[in-house]
Amino acid sequence: MATTTSGTSVINDLIEINNDRVAGFEKVIADINDENIDLKALFQEYAEQSRKYGQELAAIVGSVGTVDEVETGNSVSGTLHRVWIDVKSLFGGSDRASILSEAERGEDAIKKAYQDALSSSDLPYNAVDTIRTQAQGINSAHDKIKMLRDAAKA
């Protein structure tokens, strides 16, 4: 039972950080100026990706635990990150390079969370393939944002 509870906890951490990612991208989308309209579409795509990932993970938690065990909130660190984005935007941090740097910081966090989850021995066997596939999508998104950030800084 302890492994199931630990495994559920690992998956719930991923659900939480995906919720953070959705909220973070939605916050940035609301604040993006017209000159960065192309980023809105990209960030909407990534927010939708995390919604989908969260649903897939919730289904796994529901299959090994109960619906009551599924995480539905955001993390404290994700909330703090969004507050930092708010503060930066007040002080002129809304240029393309700043937006992409903050997005990459968020992507670094979710990328690490997936790496940590995949290295956990507590994952239920039916979760590993899903989490590995999702990690590939997260890594791809991270690399795209990093590439755009590097281009914006050049």
Buried (B, 14 or more C-beta within 10 A) or exposed (E): EEEEEBBBBBBBBBBBBBBBBBBBBBBBBEBBEEEBEEBBEBBEEBBEBBBEBBEBBBEBBBEBBEEEBBBEEBBEEBBEBBEEBEEBBEEEBBEBBBBBBBBBBBBEBBBEBBEEBBEBEBBBEEBEEBBEEBBEBBBEBBEBBBEBBEEBEE
